[in-house]
C-alpha cells in the first residue's frame, strides 16, 4: 500500500535539526521524497509498523508533528502533481 | 471528499515568500492546516477545481511544487497523527 508521510519538525535548536535529518534518513530508506517534508512509501503492513516505530523513536512528541496517510493499493488516480519535481539528496543536511 | 494539499514553495526571494503566503491564504479558506505546508480540505468536485485553479494561478510552476491527494469520503481510518498539533495563524507571515 502507499503510505504518505508528512512531518513538521521543530528545528529551533540543534537537536531538532538532528531529528529532522534522522527522520528524512529513515523515510528515504522506504520511499520517495516528493517534497521537502513529504515522503511516499510503498509498504506492507509489517514495514509500515517498523517505520512508524522508528520515526516515533526519533520525534519529540511535544515539539514535532508526524502524520501518516494510508492511500491503499489503488493510489494512481488519487495523486495529482503540479509544478516542478524537486530532487532532494537525502545525505545532505536539511535546513528548512 | 477529503483533499490533502501539500506544497513546497521556493522562498529564496521575496516573490517566493509572497507566493507562499498567498497559497496558505487560499488553502485556509477551504480547510484545516495540519502542518506547515499541509492542508486537509473537505471539498466537493467544483470547490476542488476552483481551489486548484486558484493555486495554479499563484505558484511558479518552474520553482514550486504542489500536490493533491484525494482521500475520498471515507477518510477517517486513513489518517494517523503523532506528536504535537500545531496551530498556525494564517494571517501571520510564514517564514520557513
Backbone of each chain as ProteinMPNN parsed JSONL, in Angstrom:
{"seq_chain_A": "XXXXXXXXXXXXXXXXXXXXXXXXXXXXXXXXXXXXXXXXXXXXXXXXXXXXXXXXXXXXXXXXXXXXXXXXXXXXXXXXXXXXXXXXXXXXXXXX", "coords_chain_A": {"N_chain_A": [[0.849, -1.198, 0.0], [0.303, 2.338, -0.503], [1.842, 4.688, 1.481], [1.631, 7.828, 2.74], [3.79, 10.065, 4.175], [4.052, 12.757, 6.264], [5.705, 15.488, 7.799], [6.375, 17.84, 10.405], [9.02, 19.268, 11.877], [10.318, 20.688, 14.748], [12.758, 22.911, 14.396], [14.203, 24.627, 15.941], [16.368, 24.323, 17.564], [19.629, 22.675, 17.745], [19.231, 19.989, 18.296], [16.705, 19.532, 17.255], [17.158, 19.944, 14.542], [18.766, 17.79, 14.106], [16.973, 15.687, 14.592], [15.292, 16.107, 12.404], [16.979, 15.475, 10.255], [17.413, 12.783, 10.84], [14.851, 11.688, 10.619], [14.286, 12.104, 7.907], [16.289, 10.52, 6.846], [15.509, 7.955, 7.625], [13.028, 7.741, 6.315], [13.758, 7.869, 3.642], [14.853, 5.469, 3.174], [12.72, 3.9, 2.721], [11.066, 4.935, 0.817], [10.009, 7.457, -1.535], [11.039, 10.74, -1.736], [8.924, 13.367, -2.143], [8.323, 15.957, -1.643], [9.71, 18.57, 0.409], [9.155, 17.864, 3.134], [7.661, 15.601, 2.789], [6.999, 12.298, 2.136], [6.5, 9.517, -0.033], [5.75, 6.231, 0.449], [6.004, 2.869, -0.443], [4.684, 0.322, 1.198], [4.395, -2.753, 3.025], [2.244, -4.094, 5.57], [3.828, -4.858, 7.797], [6.263, -3.559, 7.326], [5.381, -0.961, 7.451], [4.61, -0.687, 10.133], [7.097, -1.03, 11.302], [8.58, 1.151, 10.294], [7.054, 3.214, 11.318], [7.458, 2.824, 14.069], [10.19, 3.35, 14.219], [10.266, 6.054, 13.447], [8.722, 7.2, 15.439], [10.382, 6.802, 17.556], [12.247, 8.675, 17.11], [11.131, 11.289, 16.88], [10.278, 14.243, 18.776], [7.666, 14.201, 20.747], [6.391, 16.31, 21.847], [7.122, 18.48, 20.462], [7.266, 18.023, 17.727], [5.511, 17.123, 14.702], [3.882, 14.42, 13.169], [2.518, 12.727, 10.483], [0.562, 10.13, 9.042], [-0.767, 8.994, 6.042], [-2.903, 6.774, 4.63], [-3.035, 5.433, 1.605], [-3.764, 3.184, 0.272], [-3.879, 0.421, -2.125], [-4.661, 1.062, -4.647], [-3.717, 3.665, -5.828], [-3.004, 5.309, -7.88], [-4.736, 7.095, -9.231], [-5.261, 8.86, -7.295], [-3.578, 10.88, -6.842], [-2.284, 14.027, -7.703], [0.017, 16.02, -9.374], [1.569, 19.211, -9.573], [3.673, 21.664, -11.048], [7.193, 22.009, -10.316], [9.384, 19.196, -10.091], [10.962, 18.328, -7.365], [14.248, 17.384, -6.532], [15.752, 15.765, -3.975], [18.646, 15.358, -2.102], [19.221, 12.9, 0.069], [21.335, 12.655, 1.776], [22.255, 15.088, 2.266], [22.462, 17.842, 4.564], [19.438, 18.93, 5.973], [18.117, 21.918, 5.779], [15.61, 23.877, 6.784]], "CA_chain_A": [[0.0, 0.0, 0.0], [1.059, 3.59, -0.49], [1.712, 5.446, 2.723], [2.172, 9.177, 2.643], [4.291, 10.502, 5.481], [4.354, 14.187, 6.299], [6.178, 15.853, 9.136], [6.897, 19.15, 10.797], [9.937, 19.106, 13.0], [10.738, 21.965, 15.313], [14.213, 22.975, 14.19], [14.706, 25.817, 16.636], [17.692, 24.038, 18.149], [20.427, 21.676, 17.019], [18.603, 18.675, 18.484], [15.59, 19.474, 16.301], [17.71, 19.768, 13.195], [19.251, 16.406, 14.055], [15.774, 14.848, 14.414], [14.844, 16.275, 11.026], [17.858, 14.675, 9.386], [17.197, 11.359, 11.129], [13.558, 11.286, 10.055], [14.431, 12.018, 6.449], [17.159, 9.374, 6.545], [14.693, 6.744, 7.749], [11.987, 7.686, 5.274], [14.331, 7.662, 2.321], [15.09, 4.028, 3.05], [11.464, 3.196, 2.449], [10.234, 5.505, -0.235], [10.449, 8.544, -2.39], [10.768, 12.084, -1.239], [8.23, 14.115, -3.191], [8.507, 17.356, -1.261], [10.714, 18.705, 1.466], [8.766, 17.105, 4.328], [6.627, 14.664, 2.346], [7.502, 11.067, 1.514], [5.564, 8.475, -0.438], [6.419, 4.957, 0.681], [5.243, 1.648, -0.734], [4.985, -0.518, 2.36], [3.407, -3.7, 3.514], [1.823, -3.766, 6.922], [4.938, -5.022, 8.728], [7.199, -2.467, 7.077], [4.759, 0.27, 7.915], [4.727, -0.657, 11.601], [8.508, -0.864, 11.633], [8.957, 2.541, 10.018], [6.331, 4.036, 12.295], [8.15, 2.698, 15.355], [11.464, 4.067, 14.111], [10.041, 7.506, 13.431], [8.239, 7.601, 16.77], [11.519, 6.816, 18.486], [13.081, 9.846, 16.791], [10.493, 12.604, 17.056], [9.923, 14.751, 20.094], [6.207, 14.26, 20.599], [5.877, 17.601, 22.316], [7.563, 19.569, 19.569], [7.189, 17.663, 16.312], [4.243, 16.563, 14.217], [4.114, 13.342, 12.195], [1.216, 12.217, 10.024], [0.537, 9.052, 8.058], [-1.987, 8.902, 5.235], [-2.903, 5.446, 4.004], [-3.697, 5.614, 0.307], [-4.18, 1.894, -0.265], [-3.124, -0.154, -3.251], [-5.097, 1.721, -5.885], [-3.446, 5.063, -5.496], [-2.537, 6.068, -9.053], [-5.643, 8.196, -9.562], [-5.52, 9.664, -6.095], [-2.489, 11.85, -6.679], [-2.014, 14.93, -8.813], [1.174, 16.875, -9.127], [1.754, 20.394, -10.421], [4.905, 22.4, -10.798], [8.477, 21.334, -10.502], [9.672, 17.991, -9.316], [12.204, 18.574, -6.648], [15.048, 16.208, -6.213], [16.478, 16.01, -2.751], [19.687, 14.392, -1.773], [18.951, 12.62, 1.471], [22.509, 12.731, 2.644], [22.555, 16.49, 2.557], [21.741, 18.376, 5.719], [18.183, 19.57, 5.596], [17.895, 23.171, 6.504], [14.324, 24.418, 6.312]], "C_chain_A": [[0.882, 1.243, 0.0], [0.773, 4.334, 0.807], [2.396, 6.788, 2.512], [2.584, 9.603, 4.042], [4.647, 11.977, 5.381], [4.806, 14.543, 7.709], [6.561, 17.312, 9.224], [7.789, 18.907, 11.995], [10.375, 20.489, 13.464], [12.269, 22.054, 15.271], [14.819, 24.207, 14.852], [16.088, 25.566, 17.25], [18.382, 22.92, 17.369], [19.818, 20.28, 17.146], [17.458, 18.485, 17.488], [16.097, 19.243, 14.888], [18.251, 18.35, 13.027], [18.056, 15.451, 13.855], [15.289, 14.901, 12.972], [15.678, 15.421, 10.075], [17.605, 13.182, 9.588], [15.882, 10.864, 10.526], [13.674, 11.111, 8.547], [15.253, 10.784, 6.066], [16.389, 8.06, 6.645], [13.711, 6.636, 6.584], [12.573, 7.345, 3.912], [14.697, 6.194, 2.099], [13.853, 3.275, 2.583], [10.666, 3.778, 1.288], [10.855, 6.696, -0.91], [10.079, 9.884, -1.771], [10.109, 12.874, -2.365], [8.205, 15.602, -2.904], [9.42, 17.374, -0.041], [10.387, 17.848, 2.687], [7.658, 16.104, 4.02], [7.28, 13.478, 1.633], [6.339, 10.18, 1.099], [6.298, 7.14, -0.352], [5.494, 3.81, 0.328], [5.614, 0.612, 0.321], [3.945, -1.61, 2.519], [3.163, -3.38, 4.985], [2.983, -3.841, 7.934], [5.956, -3.896, 8.567], [6.664, -1.143, 7.626], [4.888, 0.394, 9.44], [6.166, -0.409, 12.026], [8.935, 0.589, 11.438], [8.304, 3.483, 11.026], [7.064, 4.01, 13.65], [9.474, 3.456, 15.331], [11.255, 5.576, 14.192], [9.569, 7.996, 14.796], [9.366, 7.62, 17.797], [12.416, 8.028, 18.256], [12.405, 11.155, 17.188], [10.344, 12.961, 18.532], [8.418, 15.022, 20.036], [5.614, 15.588, 21.085], [6.203, 18.74, 21.358], [7.306, 19.293, 18.094], [5.825, 17.069, 15.971], [4.535, 15.562, 13.101], [2.761, 12.779, 11.792], [1.408, 11.14, 8.964], [-0.818, 9.077, 7.346], [-1.908, 7.596, 4.451], [-3.729, 5.499, 2.719], [-4.062, 4.3, -0.373], [-3.344, 1.43, -1.44], [-3.471, 0.516, -4.585], [-4.924, 3.227, -5.71], [-3.146, 5.935, -6.709], [-3.431, 7.279, -9.348], [-5.932, 9.112, -8.376], [-4.489, 10.775, -5.908], [-2.398, 12.718, -7.922], [-0.86, 15.843, -8.436], [1.19, 18.041, -10.097], [3.081, 21.053, -10.066], [6.13, 21.536, -10.925], [8.546, 20.078, -9.649], [11.007, 18.22, -8.65], [12.965, 17.278, -6.5], [15.902, 16.549, -5.002], [17.533, 14.941, -2.578], [19.588, 14.107, -0.283], [20.155, 12.765, 2.373], [22.866, 14.174, 2.984], [21.836, 16.932, 3.821], [20.503, 19.126, 5.258], [18.018, 20.817, 6.431], [16.636, 23.801, 5.95], [14.191, 25.867, 6.733]], "O_chain_A": [[2.033, 1.216, 0.435], [-0.378, 4.574, 1.172], [3.572, 6.866, 2.157], [1.797, 9.507, 4.984], [5.436, 12.389, 4.53], [4.338, 13.961, 8.688], [7.005, 17.927, 8.254], [7.338, 18.389, 13.017], [10.754, 21.341, 12.66], [12.97, 21.365, 16.013], [15.816, 24.755, 14.383], [16.874, 26.497, 17.429], [17.806, 22.31, 16.468], [19.883, 19.484, 16.209], [17.274, 17.395, 16.946], [15.536, 18.447, 14.135], [18.198, 17.782, 11.936], [18.126, 14.524, 13.048], [14.923, 13.88, 12.388], [15.143, 14.736, 9.203], [17.586, 12.412, 8.627], [15.812, 9.758, 9.991], [13.227, 10.112, 7.983], [14.949, 10.098, 5.09], [16.596, 7.155, 5.837], [13.581, 5.586, 5.954], [11.962, 6.623, 3.125], [14.832, 5.745, 0.961], [13.945, 2.143, 2.107], [9.696, 3.172, 0.832], [12.066, 6.911, -0.86], [8.946, 10.107, -1.345], [10.696, 13.025, -3.437], [8.081, 16.415, -3.82], [9.839, 16.332, 0.465], [11.269, 17.173, 3.216], [6.825, 15.797, 4.873], [8.013, 13.644, 0.658], [5.324, 10.101, 1.791], [7.33, 6.942, -0.993], [4.338, 3.781, 0.748], [6.73, 0.091, 0.328], [2.772, -1.426, 2.194], [3.805, -2.5, 5.559], [3.099, -2.99, 8.815], [6.449, -3.348, 9.553], [7.403, -0.331, 8.182], [5.235, 1.455, 9.959], [6.428, 0.323, 12.98], [9.572, 1.181, 12.31], [8.929, 4.424, 11.517], [7.256, 5.048, 14.283], [9.836, 4.121, 16.301], [11.968, 6.281, 14.907], [9.963, 9.069, 15.253], [9.313, 8.358, 18.78], [13.244, 8.366, 19.102], [13.043, 12.032, 17.771], [10.292, 12.093, 19.403], [7.964, 15.949, 19.364], [4.475, 15.93, 20.763], [5.626, 19.825, 21.442], [7.147, 20.222, 17.303], [5.097, 16.585, 16.838], [5.335, 15.83, 12.205], [1.956, 12.399, 12.643], [2.29, 11.229, 8.11], [-1.869, 9.168, 7.98], [-0.958, 7.358, 3.706], [-4.956, 5.598, 2.751], [-4.611, 4.304, -1.475], [-2.266, 1.955, -1.716], [-2.67, 0.529, -5.519], [-5.888, 3.955, -5.472], [-3.045, 7.156, -6.59], [-2.935, 8.357, -9.675], [-6.754, 10.024, -8.465], [-4.533, 11.515, -4.926], [-2.429, 12.22, -9.048], [-0.786, 16.362, -7.322], [0.872, 17.895, -11.277], [3.537, 20.998, -8.925], [6.113, 20.477, -11.554], [7.859, 19.936, -8.638], [12.047, 18.296, -9.305], [12.377, 16.206, -6.359], [16.675, 17.507, -5.017], [17.315, 13.768, -2.879], [19.847, 14.989, 0.536], [20.023, 12.971, 3.579], [23.675, 14.438, 3.874], [20.738, 16.461, 4.119], [20.533, 19.862, 4.271], [17.806, 20.757, 7.642], [16.593, 24.212, 4.79], [13.182, 26.507, 6.436]]}, "seq_chain_B": "XXXXXXXXXXXXXXXXXXXXXXXXXXXXXXXXXXXXXXXXXXXXXXXXXXXXXXXXXXXXXXXXXXXXXXXXXXXXXXXXXXXXXXXXXXXXXXXX", "coords_chain_B": {"N_chain_B": [[-15.432, 15.227, -0.297], [-12.233, 14.345, 1.086], [-9.456, 16.3, 0.564], [-6.071, 16.341, 0.387], [-3.623, 18.722, 0.535], [-0.417, 19.493, -0.391], [2.559, 21.408, -0.346], [5.575, 22.747, -1.695], [7.261, 25.641, -1.699], [9.455, 27.709, -3.385], [11.302, 29.784, -1.567], [13.35, 31.552, -1.931], [13.47, 34.135, -2.788], [11.782, 37.365, -2.418], [9.446, 37.309, -3.9], [8.832, 34.619, -3.92], [8.313, 34.156, -1.217], [6.045, 35.657, -1.012], [4.313, 34.222, -2.688], [4.088, 31.924, -1.159], [2.707, 32.848, 1.103], [0.333, 33.597, -0.146], [-0.637, 31.161, -1.128], [-1.088, 29.729, 1.239], [-3.03, 31.378, 2.312], [-5.15, 31.019, 0.542], [-5.652, 28.256, 0.849], [-6.409, 28.081, 3.506], [-8.903, 29.102, 3.504], [-10.421, 27.019, 2.724], [-9.953, 24.799, 4.222], [-8.265, 22.897, 6.789], [-5.272, 23.647, 8.361], [-2.805, 21.361, 8.865], [-0.167, 20.825, 9.058], [2.887, 22.636, 8.506], [3.136, 23.018, 5.684], [0.96, 21.622, 4.775], [-2.339, 20.97, 4.094], [-5.637, 19.945, 4.969], [-8.546, 19.573, 3.249], [-12.025, 19.711, 3.03], [-13.842, 19.129, 0.327], [-16.136, 19.632, -2.376], [-16.47, 18.483, -5.773], [-16.563, 20.723, -7.481], [-15.623, 22.803, -5.852], [-13.077, 21.869, -5.431], [-11.922, 21.994, -7.976], [-11.991, 24.743, -8.326], [-10.339, 25.699, -6.251], [-7.991, 24.475, -6.992], [-7.487, 25.753, -9.436], [-7.095, 28.352, -8.516], [-4.794, 28.033, -6.941], [-2.992, 27.159, -8.836], [-2.768, 29.438, -10.314], [-1.236, 30.946, -8.716], [1.212, 29.67, -8.035], [4.646, 29.308, -9.051], [5.388, 27.474, -11.656], [7.814, 26.514, -12.39], [9.382, 26.65, -10.194], [8.063, 25.912, -7.872], [6.335, 23.332, -6.029], [3.386, 21.455, -6.057], [0.998, 19.391, -4.647], [-1.799, 17.219, -4.837], [-3.775, 15.063, -2.946], [-6.224, 12.714, -3.097], [-8.46, 11.685, -0.876], [-10.975, 10.693, -0.66], [-14.337, 9.974, 0.558], [-14.493, 8.384, 2.76], [-12.464, 8.761, 4.944], [-11.615, 8.679, 7.537], [-10.282, 6.511, 8.77], [-7.963, 6.535, 7.428], [-5.985, 8.159, 8.217], [-3.371, 8.94, 10.419], [-2.139, 10.478, 13.296], [0.726, 11.703, 15.008], [2.452, 13.078, 17.786], [2.831, 16.624, 18.378], [0.1, 18.913, 17.967], [0.077, 21.337, 15.759], [-0.768, 24.758, 15.774], [-1.566, 27.065, 13.482], [-1.509, 30.443, 12.62], [-3.155, 31.798, 10.076], [-2.969, 34.378, 9.139], [-0.545, 35.276, 9.824], [2.779, 36.06, 8.747], [4.445, 33.596, 6.865], [7.295, 32.127, 7.581], [9.607, 30.003, 6.526]], "CA_chain_B": [[-14.26, 14.358, -0.184], [-11.088, 14.989, 1.717], [-8.332, 16.535, -0.332], [-4.862, 16.742, 1.081], [-2.822, 19.587, -0.333], [0.93, 19.708, 0.144], [3.309, 22.257, -1.268], [6.915, 23.287, -1.46], [7.422, 26.878, -2.462], [10.823, 28.218, -3.347], [11.219, 31.088, -0.898], [14.666, 32.181, -2.0], [13.312, 35.587, -2.963], [10.563, 37.947, -1.841], [8.291, 36.852, -4.689], [8.522, 33.274, -3.437], [7.684, 34.263, 0.102], [4.694, 36.17, -1.26], [3.516, 33.095, -3.195], [3.832, 31.035, -0.022], [1.619, 33.444, 1.897], [-0.902, 33.562, -0.934], [-1.123, 29.778, -1.175], [-1.648, 29.409, 2.551], [-4.254, 32.166, 2.478], [-6.216, 30.352, -0.222], [-5.979, 26.949, 1.424], [-7.067, 28.222, 4.8], [-10.325, 29.379, 3.228], [-11.1, 25.786, 2.329], [-9.701, 23.636, 5.061], [-7.532, 22.99, 8.036], [-3.828, 23.48, 8.252], [-2.393, 20.334, 9.82], [1.273, 21.034, 9.231], [3.301, 23.914, 7.938], [2.814, 23.079, 4.249], [-0.01, 20.557, 4.538], [-3.717, 21.308, 4.414], [-6.709, 18.987, 4.696], [-9.703, 20.36, 2.841], [-13.233, 18.971, 2.65], [-14.275, 19.844, -0.872], [-16.827, 18.902, -3.44], [-15.694, 18.489, -7.009], [-16.479, 22.091, -8.011], [-14.718, 23.562, -4.98], [-11.721, 21.381, -5.647], [-11.431, 22.577, -9.234], [-11.808, 26.178, -8.112], [-9.138, 25.894, -5.439], [-6.856, 24.063, -7.82], [-7.235, 26.831, -10.402], [-6.528, 29.489, -7.779], [-3.417, 27.733, -6.534], [-2.156, 27.107, -10.043], [-2.525, 30.808, -10.775], [-0.283, 31.566, -7.785], [2.546, 29.063, -7.981], [5.572, 29.375, -10.173], [5.488, 26.048, -11.974], [9.217, 26.113, -12.548], [10.099, 26.719, -8.92], [7.274, 25.403, -6.751], [5.715, 22.006, -6.187], [2.049, 21.429, -5.458], [0.445, 18.046, -4.818], [-3.133, 16.947, -4.309], [-4.066, 13.656, -2.645], [-7.672, 12.586, -2.967], [-8.665, 10.628, 0.12], [-12.348, 10.207, -0.732], [-15.286, 10.348, 1.625], [-14.238, 7.537, 3.939], [-11.055, 9.047, 5.196], [-11.301, 8.697, 8.987], [-9.302, 5.481, 9.126], [-6.806, 6.633, 6.536], [-5.07, 9.191, 8.743], [-2.881, 8.793, 11.788], [-1.318, 11.607, 13.72], [1.567, 11.532, 16.199], [3.161, 14.285, 18.204], [2.056, 17.813, 18.736], [-0.793, 19.501, 16.969], [0.458, 22.729, 15.608], [-1.829, 25.667, 15.369], [-0.976, 28.135, 12.704], [-2.381, 31.581, 12.346], [-2.931, 32.009, 8.646], [-2.678, 35.774, 8.771], [0.855, 35.575, 10.127], [3.696, 35.727, 7.652], [5.001, 32.253, 7.001], [8.716, 32.091, 7.281], [10.027, 28.599, 6.689]], "C_chain_B": [[-13.12, 15.113, 0.492], [-9.948, 15.089, 0.704], [-7.159, 17.037, 0.511], [-4.023, 17.553, 0.105], [-1.472, 19.818, 0.333], [1.697, 20.565, -0.857], [4.703, 22.564, -0.761], [7.018, 24.529, -2.322], [8.855, 27.354, -2.287], [10.795, 29.642, -2.783], [12.564, 31.801, -0.896], [14.56, 33.692, -2.19], [11.959, 36.049, -2.409], [9.318, 37.479, -2.593], [7.857, 35.457, -4.23], [7.821, 33.307, -2.095], [6.258, 34.799, -0.034], [3.788, 35.042, -1.775], [3.14, 32.155, -2.051], [2.677, 31.561, 0.829], [0.289, 33.351, 1.161], [-1.499, 32.155, -0.979], [-1.775, 29.41, 0.15], [-2.97, 30.125, 2.757], [-5.425, 31.534, 1.716], [-6.637, 29.053, 0.476], [-6.777, 27.093, 2.715], [-8.551, 28.568, 4.631], [-11.117, 28.096, 3.013], [-10.873, 24.623, 3.286], [-8.831, 23.943, 6.243], [-6.043, 22.765, 7.792], [-3.395, 22.456, 9.291], [-0.884, 20.321, 10.03], [1.63, 22.283, 8.437], [2.902, 24.052, 6.456], [1.84, 21.982, 3.851], [-1.4, 21.004, 5.008], [-4.632, 20.128, 4.129], [-7.977, 19.782, 4.42], [-10.858, 19.422, 2.487], [-13.885, 19.727, 1.498], [-15.191, 18.979, -1.705], [-16.025, 19.121, -4.723], [-15.505, 19.907, -7.555], [-15.526, 22.937, -7.176], [-13.272, 23.17, -5.23], [-11.122, 21.983, -6.912], [-11.122, 24.059, -9.071], [-10.519, 26.44, -7.334], [-7.878, 25.541, -6.235], [-6.482, 25.175, -8.812], [-6.6, 28.033, -9.71], [-5.065, 29.24, -7.443], [-2.48, 27.696, -7.738], [-1.865, 28.497, -10.592], [-1.49, 31.512, -9.892], [1.123, 30.992, -7.938], [3.367, 29.38, -9.232], [5.902, 27.92, -10.521], [6.924, 25.574, -12.157], [9.961, 26.048, -11.225], [9.381, 26.011, -7.778], [6.668, 24.045, -7.084], [4.4, 21.987, -5.411], [1.45, 20.051, -5.715], [-0.917, 17.936, -4.149], [-3.271, 15.439, -4.113], [-5.548, 13.549, -2.349], [-7.989, 11.391, -2.076], [-10.107, 10.139, 0.186], [-13.207, 10.647, 0.447], [-15.06, 9.558, 2.904], [-12.774, 7.666, 4.322], [-10.64, 8.883, 6.656], [-10.204, 7.686, 9.347], [-8.03, 5.541, 8.272], [-5.747, 7.603, 7.055], [-4.654, 8.841, 10.161], [-1.949, 9.956, 12.106], [-0.52, 11.246, 14.964], [2.235, 12.866, 16.52], [2.231, 15.44, 18.415], [1.141, 18.225, 17.593], [-0.452, 20.974, 16.885], [-0.769, 23.557, 15.301], [-1.161, 26.846, 14.69], [-1.99, 29.247, 12.531], [-2.145, 31.997, 10.905], [-2.575, 33.441, 8.294], [-1.229, 36.147, 9.074], [1.726, 35.282, 8.903], [4.331, 34.372, 7.909], [6.461, 32.3, 6.62], [9.198, 30.68, 7.561], [11.536, 28.541, 6.771]], "O_chain_B": [[-13.058, 16.342, 0.469], [-9.543, 14.106, 0.084], [-7.264, 18.023, 1.24], [-3.752, 17.115, -1.013], [-1.396, 20.279, 1.472], [1.499, 20.453, -2.067], [4.958, 22.627, 0.442], [6.877, 24.461, -3.543], [9.387, 27.391, -1.177], [10.326, 30.575, -3.435], [12.876, 32.559, 0.022], [15.458, 34.437, -1.799], [11.122, 35.246, -1.996], [8.263, 37.278, -1.992], [6.665, 35.158, -4.163], [6.857, 32.578, -1.864], [5.374, 34.433, 0.74], [2.639, 34.922, -1.351], [2.017, 31.655, -1.986], [1.785, 30.808, 1.22], [-0.748, 33.065, 1.76], [-2.714, 31.983, -0.88], [-2.872, 28.852, 0.182], [-3.916, 29.56, 3.306], [-6.556, 31.523, 2.203], [-7.825, 28.792, 0.666], [-7.701, 26.324, 2.978], [-9.352, 28.34, 5.538], [-12.344, 28.094, 3.112], [-11.524, 23.585, 3.175], [-8.678, 25.096, 6.649], [-5.631, 21.824, 7.114], [-3.603, 22.668, 10.485], [-0.393, 19.859, 11.059], [0.782, 22.895, 7.787], [2.39, 25.092, 6.042], [1.886, 21.475, 2.73], [-1.594, 21.365, 6.168], [-4.427, 19.396, 3.161], [-8.425, 20.566, 5.256], [-10.683, 18.461, 1.737], [-14.412, 20.825, 1.678], [-15.052, 17.756, -1.745], [-15.035, 19.852, -4.741], [-14.425, 20.254, -8.032], [-14.72, 23.694, -7.717], [-12.37, 24.008, -5.242], [-9.973, 22.422, -6.924], [-10.133, 24.567, -9.6], [-9.715, 27.293, -7.71], [-6.854, 26.218, -6.153], [-5.306, 25.488, -8.996], [-5.683, 28.657, -10.246], [-4.211, 30.106, -7.63], [-1.334, 28.141, -7.669], [-0.848, 28.714, -11.251], [-0.937, 32.544, -10.272], [2.104, 31.735, -7.967], [2.836, 29.675, -10.302], [6.6, 27.232, -9.777], [7.21, 24.379, -12.086], [11.04, 25.462, -11.14], [10.017, 25.562, -6.825], [6.513, 23.671, -8.246], [4.322, 22.441, -4.27], [1.398, 19.594, -6.857], [-1.156, 18.472, -3.067], [-2.93, 14.649, -4.993], [-6.063, 14.218, -1.453], [-7.81, 10.239, -2.471], [-10.431, 9.269, 0.994], [-12.858, 11.548, 1.209], [-15.396, 10.015, 3.997], [-11.961, 6.782, 4.052], [-9.453, 8.94, 6.977], [-9.31, 7.987, 10.138], [-7.144, 4.694, 8.392], [-4.732, 7.833, 6.397], [-5.487, 8.491, 10.998], [-1.103, 10.352, 11.305], [-1.022, 10.569, 15.861], [2.534, 13.664, 15.633], [1.025, 15.281, 18.604], [1.384, 17.922, 16.425], [-0.669, 21.742, 17.822], [-1.696, 23.092, 14.638], [-0.306, 27.522, 15.262], [-3.179, 29.004, 12.323], [-1.071, 32.487, 10.555], [-1.948, 33.693, 7.265], [-0.743, 37.193, 8.642], [1.439, 34.37, 8.126], [4.705, 34.05, 9.036], [6.805, 32.492, 5.454], [9.192, 30.226, 8.705], [12.105, 27.458, 6.908]]}, "name": "protein", "num_of_chains": 2, "seq": "XXXXXXXXXXXXXXXXXXXXXXXXXXXXXXXXXXXXXXXXXXXXXXXXXXXXXXXXXXXXXXXXXXXXXXXXXXXXXXXXXXXXXXXXXXXXXXXXXXXXXXXXXXXXXXXXXXXXXXXXXXXXXXXXXXXXXXXXXXXXXXXXXXXXXXXXXXXXXXXXXXXXXXXXXXXXXXXXXXXXXXXXXXXXXXXX"}
